[in-house]
Amino acid sequence: MSTKLTKETANQILKEFSKELRKTTGKADVDIIIVGGGSILLNYNFRTMTDDFDIIKPHKLLDISSAKNKIKDKYNLSNDWFNDDFLKTDSYTPRLLEHCDYYCTYSNHIHFYTIKDEYLIAMKLKSSRNYKRDISDIIGILNENPYITFDKIVKAYNQLYDEMDMNTVSMLKRFIAIPKDNLDVLYKDIVEEESSIKDIIIQDGLIERENIPYINLNEIINKSSNLTSSDSESDFSEETE
């Protein structure tokens, strides 16, 4: 079984990866943007591990295979521990290049950037996969950064993907309305639900998205925030499709 990336190992692995990558790139400056779970691992405390680093390479012809494989073997990581499969997903847009934040530089020329805060929430809203950590990640980010507002998230979403649809607006309003003191409970409840759905997918071999069970967000949010049923959107559970 492969080893996961953790908060304790992530930066050391990036440092050693950079050293290996520089053997092929020399003194050329290289930019790499880390998104998704990798960015959460590097920027927040609610996630302690991730399976991989999802990345964007602004220079698409950059060959990282040799460095990637050497680090994979050294740390017993998965074959795709450092990959750009994210480019095939709905949440990818080249506009992300305009909204990344500098993270660090290793080996003088390998520069890492991340997507975080309202822009990362916007990405998670765009994908909203019940069987991943999209919904719980939104709650986790909101819990750690109370300065992220509804307006900031809508602006970020519109900058990345154009106008936010009404279902997503409704879902976001529900998240923002959760009292801060209840976000920890909500986060744990949604993680548990996401994990259950992932287990169902693995056991039943569900592939088509329309066959994947919904997270009953109405029930979980009402339980976690003490909202009454009259405060709920009647069809809210369908908005996470």
TAMOFEN-V159449 format. One record per helix or strand. SS is the DSSP state (@ for helix, = for strand). FROM is the first residue (numbers start at 1). LEN is the number of residues. If there is no record, write none. Layout:
ss = {SS,SS}
from = {FROM,FROM}
len = {LEN,LEN}
This chain:
ss = {=,@,=,@,=,=,@,=,@,@,=,=,@,@,@,@,@,@,@,@,@}
from = {5,10,30,36,49,53,65,82,85,94,101,110,117,134,150,166,180,209,217,229,236}
len = {2,16,6,8,2,5,11,2,4,5,6,5,11,11,12,12,25,3,9,3,5}
